[in-house]
Amino acid sequence: GGDTMSGRLEEVREQMEEVRAKMEEQANQMRQQAEAFQARLKSWFEPLVEDMQRQWAGLVEKVQAALGTSPTTAAPVETQ
């Protein structure tokens, strides 16, 4: 029965190839979905981050003004 054995091995090998092809296809789809998701996240977060950076800069300026470390606040402090 050497023929049936090699025939069965051939069948298994073909099935493996099919499975491998399907897995590759799924992996490609997953990668594309991940890239699309990443791009969407980026488009959500970039304005948020920019806004946070602006707010942070404003906060730092306020703190500096309160501490009198910023040269721009020297004039108003003196006029009080």
mmCIF file of the C-alpha atoms, coordinates in Angstrom:
data_MODEL
# 
_entry.id   MODEL 
# 
loop_
_atom_site.group_PDB 
_atom_site.id 
_atom_site.type_symbol 
_atom_site.label_atom_id 
_atom_site.label_alt_id 
_atom_site.label_comp_id 
_atom_site.label_asym_id 
_atom_site.label_entity_id 
_atom_site.label_seq_id 
_atom_site.pdbx_PDB_ins_code 
_atom_site.Cartn_x 
_atom_site.Cartn_y 
_atom_site.Cartn_z 
_atom_site.occupancy 
_atom_site.B_iso_or_equiv 
_atom_site.pdbx_formal_charge 
_atom_site.auth_seq_id 
_atom_site.auth_comp_id 
_atom_site.auth_asym_id 
_atom_site.auth_atom_id 
_atom_site.pdbx_PDB_model_num 
ATOM 1  C CA . GLY A 1 1  ? 0.000  0.000  0.000  1.00 0.00 ? 1  GLY A CA 1 
ATOM 2  C CA . GLY A 1 2  ? 2.753  2.524  -0.751 1.00 0.00 ? 2  GLY A CA 1 
ATOM 3  C CA . ASP A 1 3  ? 0.529  4.243  -3.291 1.00 0.00 ? 3  ASP A CA 1 
ATOM 4  C CA . THR A 1 4  ? -2.306 4.962  -0.857 1.00 0.00 ? 4  THR A CA 1 
ATOM 5  C CA . MET A 1 5  ? 0.196  6.320  1.650  1.00 0.00 ? 5  MET A CA 1 
ATOM 6  C CA . SER A 1 6  ? 1.759  8.762  -0.805 1.00 0.00 ? 6  SER A CA 1 
ATOM 7  C CA . GLY A 1 7  ? -1.699 9.662  -2.110 1.00 0.00 ? 7  GLY A CA 1 
ATOM 8  C CA . ARG A 1 8  ? -2.839 10.486 1.416  1.00 0.00 ? 8  ARG A CA 1 
ATOM 9  C CA . LEU A 1 9  ? 0.323  12.523 2.043  1.00 0.00 ? 9  LEU A CA 1 
ATOM 10 C CA . GLU A 1 10 ? -0.385 14.451 -1.150 1.00 0.00 ? 10 GLU A CA 1 
ATOM 11 C CA . GLU A 1 11 ? -3.948 15.151 0.060  1.00 0.00 ? 11 GLU A CA 1 
ATOM 12 C CA . VAL A 1 12 ? -2.682 16.337 3.430  1.00 0.00 ? 12 VAL A CA 1 
ATOM 13 C CA . ARG A 1 13 ? -0.088 18.527 1.743  1.00 0.00 ? 13 ARG A CA 1 
ATOM 14 C CA . GLU A 1 14 ? -2.758 20.129 -0.466 1.00 0.00 ? 14 GLU A CA 1 
ATOM 15 C CA . GLN A 1 15 ? -4.975 20.743 2.562  1.00 0.00 ? 15 GLN A CA 1 
ATOM 16 C CA . MET A 1 16 ? -2.040 22.304 4.369  1.00 0.00 ? 16 MET A CA 1 
ATOM 17 C CA . GLU A 1 17 ? -1.422 24.578 1.389  1.00 0.00 ? 17 GLU A CA 1 
ATOM 18 C CA . GLU A 1 18 ? -5.095 25.638 1.426  1.00 0.00 ? 18 GLU A CA 1 
ATOM 19 C CA . VAL A 1 19 ? -4.979 26.335 5.133  1.00 0.00 ? 19 VAL A CA 1 
ATOM 20 C CA . ARG A 1 20 ? -1.731 28.262 4.748  1.00 0.00 ? 20 ARG A CA 1 
ATOM 21 C CA . ALA A 1 21 ? -3.199 30.328 1.880  1.00 0.00 ? 21 ALA A CA 1 
ATOM 22 C CA . LYS A 1 22 ? -6.311 31.092 3.939  1.00 0.00 ? 22 LYS A CA 1 
ATOM 23 C CA . MET A 1 23 ? -4.222 32.075 6.927  1.00 0.00 ? 23 MET A CA 1 
ATOM 24 C CA . GLU A 1 24 ? -2.083 34.380 4.793  1.00 0.00 ? 24 GLU A CA 1 
ATOM 25 C CA . GLU A 1 25 ? -5.217 35.961 3.357  1.00 0.00 ? 25 GLU A CA 1 
ATOM 26 C CA . GLN A 1 26 ? -6.629 36.489 6.845  1.00 0.00 ? 26 GLN A CA 1 
ATOM 27 C CA . ALA A 1 27 ? -3.321 37.884 8.059  1.00 0.00 ? 27 ALA A CA 1 
ATOM 28 C CA . ASN A 1 28 ? -3.303 40.357 5.159  1.00 0.00 ? 28 ASN A CA 1 
ATOM 29 C CA . GLN A 1 29 ? -6.867 41.422 5.926  1.00 0.00 ? 29 GLN A CA 1 
ATOM 30 C CA . MET A 1 30 ? -6.016 41.833 9.593  1.00 0.00 ? 30 MET A CA 1 
ATOM 31 C CA . ARG A 1 31 ? -2.966 43.926 8.726  1.00 0.00 ? 31 ARG A CA 1 
ATOM 32 C CA . GLN A 1 32 ? -5.044 46.165 6.454  1.00 0.00 ? 32 GLN A CA 1 
ATOM 33 C CA . GLN A 1 33 ? -7.695 46.545 9.164  1.00 0.00 ? 33 GLN A CA 1 
ATOM 34 C CA . ALA A 1 34 ? -5.016 47.335 11.734 1.00 0.00 ? 34 ALA A CA 1 
ATOM 35 C CA . GLU A 1 35 ? -3.480 49.962 9.458  1.00 0.00 ? 35 GLU A CA 1 
ATOM 36 C CA . ALA A 1 36 ? -6.885 51.543 8.807  1.00 0.00 ? 36 ALA A CA 1 
ATOM 37 C CA . PHE A 1 37 ? -7.627 51.494 12.536 1.00 0.00 ? 37 PHE A CA 1 
ATOM 38 C CA . GLN A 1 38 ? -4.249 53.051 13.297 1.00 0.00 ? 38 GLN A CA 1 
ATOM 39 C CA . ALA A 1 39 ? -4.871 55.818 10.758 1.00 0.00 ? 39 ALA A CA 1 
ATOM 40 C CA . ARG A 1 40 ? -8.304 56.492 12.284 1.00 0.00 ? 40 ARG A CA 1 
ATOM 41 C CA . LEU A 1 41 ? -6.862 56.592 15.790 1.00 0.00 ? 41 LEU A CA 1 
ATOM 42 C CA . LYS A 1 42 ? -4.177 58.977 14.614 1.00 0.00 ? 42 LYS A CA 1 
ATOM 43 C CA . SER A 1 43 ? -6.745 61.292 13.042 1.00 0.00 ? 43 SER A CA 1 
ATOM 44 C CA . TRP A 1 44 ? -8.680 61.243 16.339 1.00 0.00 ? 44 TRP A CA 1 
ATOM 45 C CA . PHE A 1 45 ? -5.711 61.775 18.602 1.00 0.00 ? 45 PHE A CA 1 
ATOM 46 C CA . GLU A 1 46 ? -3.628 64.307 16.704 1.00 0.00 ? 46 GLU A CA 1 
ATOM 47 C CA . PRO A 1 47 ? -6.059 67.224 17.272 1.00 0.00 ? 47 PRO A CA 1 
ATOM 48 C CA . LEU A 1 48 ? -6.485 66.124 20.901 1.00 0.00 ? 48 LEU A CA 1 
ATOM 49 C CA . VAL A 1 49 ? -2.739 66.059 21.462 1.00 0.00 ? 49 VAL A CA 1 
ATOM 50 C CA . GLU A 1 50 ? -2.297 69.440 19.788 1.00 0.00 ? 50 GLU A CA 1 
ATOM 51 C CA . ASP A 1 51 ? -5.085 70.858 21.943 1.00 0.00 ? 51 ASP A CA 1 
ATOM 52 C CA . MET A 1 52 ? -3.504 69.388 25.087 1.00 0.00 ? 52 MET A CA 1 
ATOM 53 C CA . GLN A 1 53 ? -0.136 70.831 24.136 1.00 0.00 ? 53 GLN A CA 1 
ATOM 54 C CA . ARG A 1 54 ? -1.724 74.262 23.659 1.00 0.00 ? 54 ARG A CA 1 
ATOM 55 C CA . GLN A 1 55 ? -3.490 74.007 27.014 1.00 0.00 ? 55 GLN A CA 1 
ATOM 56 C CA . TRP A 1 56 ? -0.279 72.842 28.666 1.00 0.00 ? 56 TRP A CA 1 
ATOM 57 C CA . ALA A 1 57 ? 1.663  75.759 27.190 1.00 0.00 ? 57 ALA A CA 1 
ATOM 58 C CA . GLY A 1 58 ? -1.037 78.117 28.454 1.00 0.00 ? 58 GLY A CA 1 
ATOM 59 C CA . LEU A 1 59 ? -0.895 76.519 31.881 1.00 0.00 ? 59 LEU A CA 1 
ATOM 60 C CA . VAL A 1 60 ? 2.896  76.816 32.009 1.00 0.00 ? 60 VAL A CA 1 
ATOM 61 C CA . GLU A 1 61 ? 2.604  80.501 31.082 1.00 0.00 ? 61 GLU A CA 1 
ATOM 62 C CA . LYS A 1 62 ? 0.053  81.044 33.855 1.00 0.00 ? 62 LYS A CA 1 
ATOM 63 C CA . VAL A 1 63 ? 2.246  79.284 36.397 1.00 0.00 ? 63 VAL A CA 1 
ATOM 64 C CA . GLN A 1 64 ? 5.264  81.313 35.296 1.00 0.00 ? 64 GLN A CA 1 
ATOM 65 C CA . ALA A 1 65 ? 3.186  84.494 35.512 1.00 0.00 ? 65 ALA A CA 1 
ATOM 66 C CA . ALA A 1 66 ? 2.050  83.564 39.019 1.00 0.00 ? 66 ALA A CA 1 
ATOM 67 C CA . LEU A 1 67 ? 5.629  82.882 40.057 1.00 0.00 ? 67 LEU A CA 1 
ATOM 68 C CA . GLY A 1 68 ? 6.844  86.016 38.334 1.00 0.00 ? 68 GLY A CA 1 
ATOM 69 C CA . THR A 1 69 ? 9.511  84.050 36.437 1.00 0.00 ? 69 THR A CA 1 
ATOM 70 C CA . SER A 1 70 ? 8.284  85.072 33.003 1.00 0.00 ? 70 SER A CA 1 
ATOM 71 C CA . PRO A 1 71 ? 9.684  88.398 31.728 1.00 0.00 ? 71 PRO A CA 1 
ATOM 72 C CA . THR A 1 72 ? 6.387  89.151 29.931 1.00 0.00 ? 72 THR A CA 1 
ATOM 73 C CA . THR A 1 73 ? 4.573  89.485 33.287 1.00 0.00 ? 73 THR A CA 1 
ATOM 74 C CA . ALA A 1 74 ? 7.083  91.914 34.841 1.00 0.00 ? 74 ALA A CA 1 
ATOM 75 C CA . ALA A 1 75 ? 5.253  95.040 33.653 1.00 0.00 ? 75 ALA A CA 1 
ATOM 76 C CA . PRO A 1 76 ? 1.707  94.195 34.891 1.00 0.00 ? 76 PRO A CA 1 
ATOM 77 C CA . VAL A 1 77 ? 3.050  93.098 38.295 1.00 0.00 ? 77 VAL A CA 1 
ATOM 78 C CA . GLU A 1 78 ? 4.766  96.477 38.790 1.00 0.00 ? 78 GLU A CA 1 
ATOM 79 C CA . THR A 1 79 ? 1.679  98.515 37.907 1.00 0.00 ? 79 THR A CA 1 
ATOM 80 C CA . GLN A 1 80 ? -0.429 96.954 40.681 1.00 0.00 ? 80 GLN A CA 1 
# 
